[in-house]
Amino acid sequence: MNDIPKAKALAFHRHRSSNNPSLKWLIKGLLPETGTGLLSGTSGAYKTFVAFDVSGAIASAPMFLGFKIKRPGATLIFASEGKANIDARIDALSVAKYDDRPLPIYVSTAPVSLLNPDSVADVIETAREVSIGVDREDNLPLCLLIFDTLAGHPRSPP
């Protein structure tokens, strides 16, 4: 007569508790290893500067702003703004913080639209090729994709 299954509590964790063993970090306590994030702010708020700084730290440093780098790796940047000086900005980072070493930061200035499935497929293929190359050249995984800026990417209907 009693065909109703007994309820069971599902797995859960409290906000900011350390009992979430499934969460892995790229930068401990700051940037998860997987997922999507957003670095936003007004024009001139140094968003790109911070993104490059994070990329350099992931590639070459044990820490970023006091947070431990848990998984070193390479970055792929899709740059729709500042195309003319992006290499100079990454060079300046290398000179200032990393003894002028080449950094495993890869840049594509090709226009992409994350609203267009064909363009998304091109992004995935680009990331795949960069991942193969960086693994072969630097023995590192591709850890971070940056789109700078989302607003600058052309809108194409799906």
DSSP file (Angstrom, degrees, kcal/mol; ACC not computed):
  #  RESIDUE AA STRUCTURE BP1 BP2  ACC     N-H-->O    O-->H-N    N-H-->O    O-->H-N    TCO  KAPPA ALPHA  PHI   PSI    X-CA   Y-CA   Z-CA
    1    1 A M              0   0    0      0, 0.0     2,-1.2     0, 0.0     3,-0.1   0.000 360.0 360.0 360.0 -32.5    0.0    0.0    0.0
    2    2 A N        +     0   0    0      1,-0.2     0, 0.0     2,-0.0     0, 0.0  -0.655 360.0 153.2 -97.5  78.5    2.8    2.4    0.7
    3    3 A D        +     0   0    0     -2,-1.2    -1,-0.2     2,-0.1     0, 0.0   0.356  33.1 113.7 -90.0   4.6    4.4    2.6   -2.7
    4    4 A I  S    S-     0   0    0     -3,-0.1     3,-0.1     1,-0.1    -2,-0.0  -0.666  71.1-123.2 -79.3 121.8    5.9    6.1   -2.2
    5    5 A P        -     0   0    0      0, 0.0     2,-0.2     0, 0.0    -2,-0.1  -0.334  28.5-103.2 -66.3 146.6    9.7    5.8   -2.2
    6    6 A K        -     0   0    0      1,-0.1     2,-0.1    -2,-0.0     0, 0.0  -0.495  39.5-118.5 -68.8 132.6   11.5    7.1    0.9
    7    7 A A        -     0   0    0     -2,-0.2     2,-0.4    -3,-0.1    -1,-0.1  -0.389  28.1-161.1 -71.1 148.9   13.1   10.5    0.2
    8    8 A K        -     0   0    0     -2,-0.1     2,-0.2     0, 0.0    -1,-0.0  -0.981  23.4-108.7-131.4 146.7   16.8   10.9    0.5
    9    9 A A        -     0   0    0     -2,-0.4     2,-0.2     1,-0.1     3,-0.1  -0.524  33.4-134.6 -72.5 136.4   18.9   14.0    1.0
   10   10 A L        -     0   0    0     -2,-0.2    -1,-0.1     1,-0.1     2,-0.0  -0.492  35.7 -81.6 -85.7 160.6   20.9   15.0   -2.1
   11   11 A A        +     0   0    0     -2,-0.2     2,-0.3     1,-0.0    -1,-0.1  -0.360  63.0 159.0 -61.4 139.8   24.6   16.0   -1.9
   12   12 A F        -     0   0    0     -3,-0.1     2,-0.3    -2,-0.0    -3,-0.0  -0.961  24.0-158.3-153.8 167.0   25.0   19.7   -0.9
   13   13 A H        -     0   0    0     -2,-0.3     2,-0.3     7,-0.1     3,-0.1  -0.985  26.4-107.4-148.7 156.7   27.5   22.1    0.6
   14   14 A R    >   -     0   0    0     -2,-0.3     3,-2.3     1,-0.1     5,-0.2  -0.604  49.9 -87.8 -84.0 144.2   27.4   25.4    2.4
   15   15 A H  T 3  S+     0   0    0      1,-0.3    -1,-0.1    -2,-0.3     3,-0.1  -0.267 111.9   3.0 -50.1 128.7   28.5   28.5    0.6
   16   16 A R  T 3  S+     0   0    0      1,-0.2    -1,-0.3    -3,-0.1     2,-0.2   0.614  96.6 139.0  65.0  17.0   32.2   29.0    1.1
   17   17 A S    <   -     0   0    0     -3,-2.3     3,-0.3     1,-0.1    -1,-0.2  -0.514  57.7-133.1 -84.0 161.5   32.6   25.8    3.0
   18   18 A S  S    S+     0   0    0      1,-0.2    -1,-0.1    -2,-0.2    -3,-0.1   0.281  85.3  94.1 -95.8  11.6   35.6   23.6    2.3
   19   19 A N        +     0   0    0     -5,-0.2    -1,-0.2     1,-0.1     3,-0.1   0.100  53.7  99.5 -93.7  25.6   33.6   20.5    2.1
   20   20 A N    >   +     0   0    0     -3,-0.3     3,-1.4     1,-0.1    -1,-0.1  -0.744  44.1 172.4-106.9  83.2   33.2   20.6   -1.7
   21   21 A P  T 3   +     0   0    0      0, 0.0    -1,-0.1     0, 0.0    -2,-0.0   0.669  69.9  67.4 -68.4 -15.5   35.8   18.1   -2.7
   22   22 A S  T 3  S+     0   0    0     -3,-0.1     2,-0.5     2,-0.0    -2,-0.0   0.708  77.7  96.1 -78.6 -17.4   34.8   18.2   -6.4
   23   23 A L    <   -     0   0    0     -3,-1.4     2,-0.3     9,-0.0    -3,-0.1  -0.622  56.3-171.8 -79.0 119.6   35.9   21.8   -6.8
   24   24 A K        -     0   0    0     -2,-0.5     9,-2.8    10,-0.1    10,-0.5  -0.859  11.9-137.5-111.1 148.7   39.4   22.0   -8.3
   25   25 A W  E     -A   32   0A   0     -2,-0.3     3,-0.2     7,-0.3    -2,-0.0  -0.820  26.5-173.3-112.5 142.6   41.3   25.3   -8.7
   26   26 A L  E    S+     0   0A   0      5,-2.8    44,-2.1     1,-0.4    45,-1.4   0.812 104.1  16.8 -86.0 -48.2   43.4   26.8  -11.3
   27   27 A I  E >> S-AB  31  69A   0      4,-2.2     3,-2.7    42,-0.2     4,-2.5  -0.970 107.0-109.3-123.0 112.4   44.3   29.6   -8.8
   28   28 A K  T 34 S-     0   0    0     40,-2.6    40,-0.2    -2,-0.5    -4,-0.0  -0.097  94.6  -6.5 -49.5 121.4   43.4   28.4   -5.3
   29   29 A G  T 34 S+     0   0    0      1,-0.1    -1,-0.3    38,-0.1    -4,-0.0   0.470 134.2  59.3  75.9   2.6   40.4   30.3   -3.9
   30   30 A L  T <4 S+     0   0    0     -3,-2.7    -2,-0.2     1,-0.2    -1,-0.1   0.689 105.3  23.2-126.9 -47.2   40.2   32.7   -6.9
   31   31 A L  E  < S-A   27   0A   0     -4,-2.5    -5,-2.8     6,-0.0    -4,-2.2  -0.955  71.7-134.7-135.5 113.6   39.8   30.9  -10.2
   32   32 A P  E     -A   25   0A   0      0, 0.0    -7,-0.3     0, 0.0    -9,-0.0  -0.238  20.9-121.7 -63.5 155.4   38.2   27.5  -10.6
   33   33 A E  S    S+     0   0    0     -9,-2.8     2,-0.3     1,-0.1    -8,-0.2   0.839  95.7  25.4 -66.9 -34.2   39.9   25.0  -13.0
   34   34 A T  S    S+     0   0    0    -10,-0.5     2,-0.3     2,-0.1    -1,-0.1  -0.933  93.3  55.7-130.2 155.3   36.8   24.6  -15.1
   35   35 A G  S    S-     0   0    0     -2,-0.3     2,-0.4     2,-0.0     0, 0.0  -0.789  77.1 -64.2 125.8-167.5   33.8   26.8  -15.7
   36   36 A T        +     0   0    0     -2,-0.3     2,-0.3     2,-0.0    -2,-0.1  -0.963  43.2 179.3-125.5 138.4   33.1   30.3  -17.0
   37   37 A G        -     0   0    0     -2,-0.4     2,-0.4    -6,-0.0    -2,-0.0  -0.861  16.2-143.1-132.4 169.5   34.0   33.6  -15.4
   38   38 A L        -     0   0    0     -2,-0.3     2,-0.7     2,-0.0    -2,-0.0  -0.985   5.4-167.0-139.1 125.2   33.6   37.2  -16.2
   39   39 A L        +     0   0    0     -2,-0.4     2,-0.3     2,-0.0    12,-0.1  -0.937  31.9 169.1-107.7 106.2   36.1   40.1  -15.6
   40   40 A S        +     0   0    0     -2,-0.7     2,-0.3     7,-0.0    -2,-0.0  -0.815  10.6 122.8-125.0 160.1   34.0   43.2  -16.1
   41   41 A G        -     0   0    0     -2,-0.3     3,-0.1     5,-0.0     4,-0.1  -0.928  57.5 -59.0 168.8 174.6   34.3   46.9  -15.6
   42   42 A T  S >  S-     0   0    0     -2,-0.3     3,-1.6     1,-0.2     5,-0.3  -0.228  71.2 -74.7 -70.9 164.1   34.2   50.2  -17.3
   43   43 A S  T 3  S+     0   0    0      1,-0.3    -1,-0.2     2,-0.1     0, 0.0  -0.350 122.0  23.7 -57.7 135.4   36.5   51.1  -20.1
   44   44 A G  T 3  S+     0   0    0     -3,-0.1    -1,-0.3     1,-0.0    -2,-0.1   0.596  82.0 123.2  83.7  11.0   40.0   51.9  -18.8
   45   45 A A  S <  S-     0   0    0     -3,-1.6    -2,-0.1    -4,-0.1    -3,-0.1   0.321  84.6-109.9 -88.7   9.3   39.5   49.8  -15.7
   46   46 A Y     >  +     0   0    0     -4,-0.1     4,-2.4     3,-0.1     5,-0.2   0.756  69.9 144.4  71.9  27.7   42.6   47.6  -16.5
   47   47 A K  H  > S+     0   0    0     -5,-0.3     4,-2.5     2,-0.2     5,-0.2   0.937  74.7  45.0 -61.3 -47.4   40.6   44.5  -17.3
   48   48 A T  H  > S+     0   0    0      2,-0.2     4,-2.7     1,-0.2     5,-0.2   0.901 111.2  54.1 -65.0 -40.2   42.9   43.4  -20.1
   49   49 A F  H  > S+     0   0    0      1,-0.2     4,-2.4     2,-0.2    -1,-0.2   0.927 111.0  45.5 -58.2 -46.4   46.0   44.2  -18.0
   50   50 A V  H  X S+     0   0    0     -4,-2.4     4,-2.7     2,-0.2    -2,-0.2   0.906 111.4  52.7 -64.8 -41.8   44.6   42.0  -15.2
   51   51 A A  H  X S+     0   0    0     -4,-2.5     4,-2.1     1,-0.2    -2,-0.2   0.914 111.8  45.6 -61.1 -43.0   43.8   39.2  -17.7
   52   52 A F  H  X S+     0   0    0     -4,-2.7     4,-2.6     2,-0.2    -1,-0.2   0.906 111.6  52.6 -65.6 -41.1   47.3   39.3  -19.1
   53   53 A D  H  X S+     0   0    0     -4,-2.4     4,-2.2    -5,-0.2    -2,-0.2   0.906 109.9  47.9 -62.1 -42.6   48.8   39.3  -15.6
   54   54 A V  H  X S+     0   0    0     -4,-2.7     4,-2.7     2,-0.2    -1,-0.2   0.915 111.0  52.5 -61.9 -43.2   46.7   36.2  -14.7
   55   55 A S  H  X S+     0   0    0     -4,-2.1     4,-1.7     1,-0.2    -2,-0.2   0.911 110.2  47.0 -60.7 -44.3   47.9   34.6  -17.9
   56   56 A G  H  X S+     0   0    0     -4,-2.6     4,-2.3     2,-0.2     5,-0.3   0.902 112.6  49.6 -64.1 -41.4   51.5   35.2  -17.1
   57   57 A A  H  X S+     0   0    0     -4,-2.2     4,-2.5     1,-0.2    -2,-0.2   0.915 109.0  51.3 -65.4 -43.0   51.1   34.0  -13.6
   58   58 A I  H  < S+     0   0    0     -4,-2.7    15,-1.5     1,-0.2    -1,-0.2   0.871 116.5  42.8 -61.0 -35.5   49.4   30.8  -14.7
   59   59 A A  H  < S+     0   0    0     -4,-1.7    -2,-0.2    13,-0.2    -1,-0.2   0.847 135.5   4.6 -77.1 -35.3   52.3   30.2  -17.1
   60   60 A S  H  < S+     0   0    0     -4,-2.3    -3,-0.2    -5,-0.1    -2,-0.2   0.469 105.1  76.4-138.1  -2.8   55.3   31.1  -15.0
   61   61 A A     <  -     0   0    0     -4,-2.5     8,-0.1    -5,-0.3     3,-0.0  -0.846  56.8-142.8-123.4 154.0   54.6   31.9  -11.3
   62   62 A P  S    S+     0   0    0      0, 0.0     7,-2.5     0, 0.0     2,-0.3   0.693  88.9  29.9 -81.5 -17.0   53.8   30.0   -8.2
   63   63 A M  E     -C   68   0B   0      5,-0.3     2,-0.4   -36,-0.0     5,-0.2  -0.943  55.7-158.9-140.4 156.9   51.4   32.8   -6.9
   64   64 A F  E >  S-C   67   0B   0      3,-2.6     3,-2.2    -2,-0.3   -10,-0.0  -0.924  85.8 -27.6-136.6 113.0   49.0   35.5   -8.2
   65   65 A L  T 3  S-     0   0    0     -2,-0.4     3,-0.1     1,-0.3    -2,-0.0   0.837 128.2 -46.8  51.0  38.1   48.2   38.3   -5.7
   66   66 A G  T 3  S+     0   0    0      1,-0.3     2,-0.4     0, 0.0    -1,-0.3   0.414 115.3 117.6  87.5  -1.6   48.9   35.9   -2.8
   67   67 A F  E <   -C   64   0B   0     -3,-2.2    -3,-2.6   -38,-0.0    -1,-0.3  -0.852  67.8-117.3-101.4 134.3   46.8   33.1   -4.3
   68   68 A K  E     -C   63   0B   0     -2,-0.4   -40,-2.6    -5,-0.2     2,-0.7  -0.483  17.2-128.5 -74.2 132.8   48.6   29.8   -5.1
   69   69 A I  B     -B   27   0A   0     -7,-2.5   -42,-0.2   -42,-0.2    -1,-0.1  -0.729  27.4-178.2 -77.0 116.5   48.7   28.7   -8.8
   70   70 A K  S    S+     0   0    0    -44,-2.1   -43,-0.2    -2,-0.7    -1,-0.2   0.749  70.9  26.5 -90.0 -26.9   47.4   25.1   -8.5
   71   71 A R  S    S-     0   0    0    -45,-1.4    -1,-0.3     2,-0.0     2,-0.0  -0.838  75.4-150.9-142.1  99.6   47.7   24.1  -12.2
   72   72 A P        +     0   0    0      0, 0.0     2,-0.3     0, 0.0   -13,-0.2  -0.369  37.4 127.8 -68.4 150.2   50.3   25.9  -14.4
   73   73 A G        -     0   0    0    -15,-1.5    69,-0.2   -18,-0.2     2,-0.2  -0.981  49.8 -69.8-177.9-172.3   49.4   26.2  -18.1
   74   74 A A  E     -d  142   0C   0     67,-2.8    69,-2.4    -2,-0.3    70,-1.6  -0.522  32.7-139.9-100.1 164.9   49.0   28.3  -21.2
   75   75 A T  E     -de 144 105C   0     29,-2.0    31,-3.2    68,-0.2     2,-0.5  -0.963   2.5-156.1-126.4 142.8   46.4   30.9  -22.2
   76   76 A L  E     -de 145 106C   0     68,-2.6    70,-2.7    -2,-0.4     2,-0.5  -0.988  14.8-163.1-117.1 122.2   44.6   31.5  -25.5
   77   77 A I  E     -de 146 107C   0     29,-3.4    31,-2.9    -2,-0.5     2,-0.8  -0.918  12.4-158.6-109.8 125.4   43.4   35.1  -26.0
   78   78 A F  E     -de 147 108C   0     68,-3.5    70,-2.8    -2,-0.5     2,-0.7  -0.904  23.4-163.2 -97.1 106.9   40.8   36.0  -28.6
   79   79 A A  E     +d  148   0C   0     29,-2.4    70,-0.2    -2,-0.8    68,-0.1  -0.824  31.5 159.2-103.9 112.5   41.4   39.7  -29.0
   80   80 A S  S    S+     0   0    0     68,-3.5     2,-0.3    -2,-0.7    69,-0.3   0.541  71.4  51.1-102.4 -10.9   38.9   41.9  -30.6
   81   81 A E  S    S+     0   0    0     67,-1.5    67,-0.1     1,-0.1    -1,-0.0  -0.913 110.4  16.4-121.5 152.2   40.2   45.1  -29.0
   82   82 A G  S >> S+     0   0    0     -2,-0.3     3,-0.8     1,-0.1     4,-0.7   0.788  70.1 152.9  63.2  29.4   43.7   46.4  -28.9
   83   83 A K  G >4  +     0   0    0      1,-0.2     3,-0.7     2,-0.2     4,-0.4   0.862  64.5  60.5 -58.7 -37.1   44.9   44.2  -31.7
   84   84 A A  G 34 S+     0   0    0      1,-0.2    -1,-0.2     2,-0.1     4,-0.2   0.807 118.2  25.3 -65.4 -30.4   47.6   46.6  -32.8
   85   85 A N  G <> S+     0   0    0     -3,-0.8     4,-2.1     1,-0.1    -1,-0.2   0.252  86.1 106.2-120.4  14.5   49.4   46.5  -29.5
   86   86 A I  H <X S+     0   0    0     -4,-0.7     4,-2.1    -3,-0.7     5,-0.2   0.916  83.9  48.1 -63.7 -42.5   48.6   43.2  -27.9
   87   87 A D  H  > S+     0   0    0     -4,-0.4     4,-2.5     1,-0.2    -1,-0.2   0.894 111.0  51.8 -65.1 -37.8   52.0   41.6  -28.6
   88   88 A A  H  > S+     0   0    0      2,-0.2     4,-2.3     1,-0.2    -1,-0.2   0.871 109.1  50.8 -64.9 -36.2   53.7   44.7  -27.2
   89   89 A R  H  X S+     0   0    0     -4,-2.1     4,-1.7     2,-0.2    -2,-0.2   0.899 111.6  46.1 -69.1 -40.0   51.6   44.5  -24.0
   90   90 A I  H  X S+     0   0    0     -4,-2.1     4,-2.4     2,-0.2    -2,-0.2   0.889 111.4  53.2 -69.1 -38.2   52.5   40.8  -23.5
   91   91 A D  H  X S+     0   0    0     -4,-2.5     4,-2.7     2,-0.2    -2,-0.2   0.920 107.0  52.3 -58.8 -44.1   56.2   41.6  -24.2
   92   92 A A  H  X S+     0   0    0     -4,-2.3     4,-2.6     1,-0.2    -1,-0.2   0.891 109.3  49.7 -61.0 -39.8   56.0   44.3  -21.5
   93   93 A L  H  X>S+     0   0    0     -4,-1.7     4,-2.4     2,-0.2     5,-0.6   0.924 110.9  49.7 -62.4 -45.3   54.6   41.7  -19.0
   94   94 A S  H  X5S+     0   0    0     -4,-2.4     6,-2.3     1,-0.2     4,-1.8   0.914 114.2  44.4 -60.9 -44.5   57.4   39.3  -19.9
   95   95 A V  H  <5S+     0   0    0     -4,-2.7     4,-0.4     4,-0.2    -2,-0.2   0.923 117.0  45.4 -65.8 -44.9   60.1   42.0  -19.4
   96   96 A A  H  <5S+     0   0    0     -4,-2.6    -2,-0.2    -5,-0.2    -1,-0.2   0.844 132.9  10.1 -70.9 -35.2   58.6   43.3  -16.2
   97   97 A K  H  <5S+     0   0    0     -4,-2.4    -3,-0.2    -5,-0.2    -2,-0.2   0.646 125.8  44.9-122.0 -18.9   57.9   40.0  -14.4
   98   98 A Y  S ><<S-     0   0    0     -4,-1.8     3,-2.3    -5,-0.6    -3,-0.1  -0.104 103.1-101.0-131.0  37.4   59.4   37.0  -16.2
   99   99 A D  T 3  S-     0   0    0     -4,-0.4    -4,-0.2     1,-0.3    -3,-0.1   0.789  75.9 -67.3  51.7  33.7   63.0   37.9  -17.2
  100  100 A D  T 3  S+     0   0    0     -6,-2.3    -1,-0.3     1,-0.2    -5,-0.2   0.735  91.2 155.8  61.7  24.9   61.9   38.6  -20.8
  101  101 A R    <   -     0   0    0     -3,-2.3     2,-0.2    -7,-0.5    -1,-0.2  -0.521  52.8-102.2 -76.9 147.8   61.1   34.9  -21.4
  102  102 A P        -     0   0    0      0, 0.0    -1,-0.1     0, 0.0   -11,-0.0  -0.542  41.6-142.4 -66.5 135.9   58.6   34.0  -24.1
  103  103 A L        -     0   0    0     -2,-0.2     2,-2.5     2,-0.1   -47,-0.1  -0.761  17.8-116.1-102.9 147.0   55.3   33.2  -22.4
  104  104 A P  S    S+     0   0    0      0, 0.0   -29,-2.0     0, 0.0     2,-0.5  -0.355  71.2 130.4 -78.7  62.4   52.9   30.4  -23.4
  105  105 A I  E     -e   75   0C   0     -2,-2.5     2,-0.3   -31,-0.2   -29,-0.2  -0.980  40.8-163.2-117.1 119.5   50.2   33.0  -24.2
  106  106 A Y  E     -e   76   0C   0    -31,-3.2   -29,-3.4    -2,-0.5     2,-0.4  -0.815   2.5-157.8-107.8 144.3   48.7   32.5  -27.6
  107  107 A V  E     -e   77   0C   0     -2,-0.3     2,-0.4   -31,-0.2   -29,-0.2  -0.972  12.8-174.0-129.4 133.8   46.7   35.2  -29.4
  108  108 A S  E     -e   78   0C   0    -31,-2.9   -29,-2.4    -2,-0.4    -2,-0.0  -0.996   5.0-178.3-121.6 126.0   44.1   35.1  -32.2
  109  109 A T        +     0   0    0     -2,-0.4   -31,-0.1   -31,-0.2    -1,-0.1   0.292  45.6 121.8-102.0   8.3   42.8   38.4  -33.6
  110  110 A A  S    S-     0   0    0      1,-0.1     2,-0.2     0, 0.0    -2,-0.1  -0.471  73.7-104.5 -68.0 140.5   40.4   36.8  -35.9
  111  111 A P        -     0   0    0      0, 0.0     2,-0.3     0, 0.0    -1,-0.1  -0.451  43.6-176.2 -68.1 136.9   36.8   37.9  -35.3
  112  112 A V        -     0   0    0     -2,-0.2     2,-0.4    -3,-0.1     8,-0.1  -0.957  17.6-156.4-130.8 152.8   34.6   35.4  -33.5
  113  113 A S    >   -     0   0    0     -2,-0.3     3,-1.5     3,-0.2     7,-0.3  -0.973   5.7-161.6-128.8 116.4   31.0   35.4  -32.6
  114  114 A L  T 3  S+     0   0    0     -2,-0.4    41,-0.1     1,-0.3    -1,-0.1   0.504  92.7  62.5 -75.7  -2.1   29.9   33.2  -29.6
  115  115 A L  T 3  S+     0   0    0     39,-0.3    -1,-0.3     1,-0.1    40,-0.1   0.463  90.7  77.4 -95.6  -4.3   26.3   33.5  -30.9
  116  116 A N  S <> S-     0   0    0     -3,-1.5     4,-2.5     1,-0.1     3,-0.3  -0.927  70.1-150.9-111.1 117.5   27.2   31.7  -34.2
  117  117 A P  H  > S+     0   0    0      0, 0.0     4,-2.2     0, 0.0    -1,-0.1   0.844  98.3  52.6 -56.4 -36.0   27.7   27.9  -34.0
  118  118 A D  H  > S+     0   0    0      2,-0.2     4,-1.7     1,-0.2     5,-0.1   0.906 110.5  47.4 -66.1 -40.2   30.2   27.9  -36.9
  119  119 A S  H  > S+     0   0    0     -3,-0.3     4,-2.2     2,-0.2    -1,-0.2   0.888 110.4  52.1 -67.3 -39.5   32.3   30.6  -35.1
  120  120 A V  H  X S+     0   0    0     -4,-2.5     4,-2.5    -7,-0.3    -2,-0.2   0.900 107.5  52.7 -62.2 -40.7   32.1   28.6  -31.9
  121  121 A A  H  X S+     0   0    0     -4,-2.2     4,-2.3    -5,-0.2    -1,-0.2   0.884 108.3  51.2 -62.0 -37.6   33.3   25.5  -33.8
  122  122 A D  H  X S+     0   0    0     -4,-1.7     4,-2.4     2,-0.2    -2,-0.2   0.887 109.0  50.7 -65.6 -39.1   36.3   27.6  -35.1
  123  123 A V  H  X S+     0   0    0     -4,-2.2     4,-2.6     2,-0.2    -2,-0.2   0.927 111.0  48.5 -62.7 -45.2   37.1   28.7  -31.5
  124  124 A I  H  X S+     0   0    0     -4,-2.5     4,-2.2     2,-0.2    -2,-0.2   0.910 112.5  47.8 -62.6 -43.3   37.0   25.1  -30.4
  125  125 A E  H  X S+     0   0    0     -4,-2.3     4,-2.4     2,-0.2    -1,-0.2   0.892 111.4  50.7 -66.2 -39.2   39.3   24.0  -33.2
  126  126 A T  H  X S+     0   0    0     -4,-2.4     4,-2.7     2,-0.2     5,-0.2   0.933 111.0  48.5 -61.9 -45.9   41.7   26.8  -32.6
  127  127 A A  H  X S+     0   0    0     -4,-2.6     4,-2.7     1,-0.2    -2,-0.2   0.885 110.1  52.6 -61.7 -38.7   41.8   25.9  -28.9
  128  128 A R  H  X S+     0   0    0     -4,-2.2     4,-2.2     2,-0.2    -1,-0.2   0.932 111.3  45.7 -62.6 -45.7   42.4   22.2  -29.9
  129  129 A E  H  X S+     0   0    0     -4,-2.4     4,-2.3     2,-0.2    -2,-0.2   0.905 114.0  48.2 -66.0 -41.1   45.4   23.2  -32.1
  130  130 A V  H  X S+     0   0    0     -4,-2.7     4,-3.2     2,-0.2     5,-0.3   0.926 109.8  53.8 -63.1 -43.1   46.9   25.5  -29.5
  131  131 A S  H  X S+     0   0    0     -4,-2.7     4,-1.9     1,-0.2    -2,-0.2   0.910 109.7  46.8 -58.3 -44.4   46.5   22.8  -26.9
  132  132 A I  H  X S+     0   0    0     -4,-2.2     4,-2.0     2,-0.2    -1,-0.2   0.933 115.4  46.5 -62.6 -45.8   48.4   20.3  -29.0
  133  133 A G  H  X S+     0   0    0     -4,-2.3     4,-3.1     1,-0.2     5,-0.3   0.909 112.8  47.0 -65.3 -44.1   51.1   22.8  -29.8
  134  134 A V  H  X>S+     0   0    0     -4,-3.2     4,-2.3     2,-0.2     6,-1.2   0.851 111.2  52.2 -70.4 -32.7   51.6   24.0  -26.2
  135  135 A D  H  X5S+     0   0    0     -4,-1.9     4,-0.9    -5,-0.3    -1,-0.2   0.920 115.7  41.6 -65.0 -42.4   51.7   20.5  -24.9
  136  136 A R  H  <5S+     0   0    0     -4,-2.0    -2,-0.2    -5,-0.2    -1,-0.2   0.920 124.2  35.5 -70.0 -45.1   54.4   19.6  -27.5
  137  137 A E  H  <5S+     0   0    0     -4,-3.1    -3,-0.2    -5,-0.1    -2,-0.2   0.875 136.9  14.2 -80.7 -39.5   56.4   22.9  -27.1
  138  138 A D  H  <5S-     0   0    0     -4,-2.3    -3,-0.2    -5,-0.3    -2,-0.1   0.429  90.4-123.6-119.6  -2.1   56.1   23.6  -23.4
  139  139 A N  S  <<S+     0   0    0     -4,-0.9    -4,-0.2    -5,-0.6    -3,-0.1   0.901  72.5 123.8  54.8  42.6   54.8   20.4  -21.9
  140  140 A L        -     0   0    0     -6,-1.2    -1,-0.2    -9,-0.1     2,-0.2  -0.922  61.2-120.2-128.2 153.7   51.9   22.4  -20.5
  141  141 A P        -     0   0    0      0, 0.0   -67,-2.8     0, 0.0     2,-0.7  -0.588  32.1-108.0 -85.3 157.2   48.1   22.1  -20.8
  142  142 A L  E     +d   74   0C   0    -69,-0.2   -67,-0.2    -2,-0.2     3,-0.1  -0.801  48.7 167.1 -80.2 115.4   45.9   24.9  -22.3
  143  143 A C  E     +     0   0C   0    -69,-2.4     2,-0.4    -2,-0.7   -68,-0.2   0.684  48.8  40.0-107.6 -23.3   44.2   26.2  -19.1
  144  144 A L  E     -d   75   0C   0    -70,-1.6   -68,-2.6   -89,-0.0     2,-0.4  -0.990  49.6-166.8-142.2 132.1   42.6   29.5  -19.9
  145  145 A L  E     -d   76   0C   0     -2,-0.4     2,-0.4   -70,-0.2   -68,-0.2  -0.966  15.0-168.1-112.1 133.1   40.6   31.0  -22.8
  146  146 A I  E     -d   77   0C   0    -70,-2.7   -68,-3.5    -2,-0.4     2,-0.6  -0.981  11.0-162.3-123.6 132.4   40.1   34.8  -22.7
  147  147 A F  E     -d   78   0C   0     -2,-0.4     2,-0.6   -70,-0.2     3,-0.5  -0.959  18.9-146.9-111.7 112.5   37.7   36.7  -25.0
  148  148 A D  E    S-d   79   0C   0    -70,-2.8   -68,-3.5    -2,-0.6   -67,-1.5  -0.904  77.0  -1.5-124.5 101.7   38.7   40.4  -25.0
  149  149 A T    >   -     0   0    0     -2,-0.6     3,-0.5   -69,-0.3     4,-0.5   0.696  55.8-167.1-117.2 156.3   36.1   41.8  -25.2
  150  150 A L  G >  S+     0   0    0     -3,-0.5     3,-1.1     1,-0.2   -36,-0.1   0.888  96.8  56.0 -62.6 -37.8   32.8   40.1  -25.6
  151  151 A A  G 3  S+     0   0    0      1,-0.2    -1,-0.2     3,-0.0    -3,-0.0   0.767 102.8  56.7 -65.9 -25.1   31.2   43.4  -26.6
  152  152 A G  G <  S+     0   0    0     -3,-0.5    -1,-0.2     2,-0.1    -2,-0.2   0.580  83.3 101.1 -84.5  -9.3   33.7   43.8  -29.4
  153  153 A H  S <  S-     0   0    0     -3,-1.1   -40,-0.1    -4,-0.5    -4,-0.1  -0.552  82.8-106.2 -78.9 139.5   32.8   40.5  -31.1
  154  154 A P        -     0   0    0      0, 0.0     2,-0.6     0, 0.0   -39,-0.3  -0.333  29.8-127.4 -64.4 143.0   30.6   40.7  -34.2
  155  155 A R        +     0   0    0    -42,-0.1   -42,-0.1   -41,-0.1    -3,-0.0  -0.820  32.1 174.8 -94.4 125.5   27.0   39.5  -33.7
  156  156 A S        -     0   0    0     -2,-0.6   -41,-0.0     2,-0.0   -43,-0.0  -0.993  33.2-113.9-128.3 136.6   25.9   37.0  -36.1
  157  157 A P              0   0    0      0, 0.0   -42,-0.0     0, 0.0   -41,-0.0  -0.398 360.0 360.0 -67.0 147.5   22.6   35.2  -36.0
  158  158 A P              0   0    0      0, 0.0   -42,-0.1     0, 0.0   -40,-0.1   0.507 360.0 360.0 -64.2 360.0   22.8   31.4  -35.4
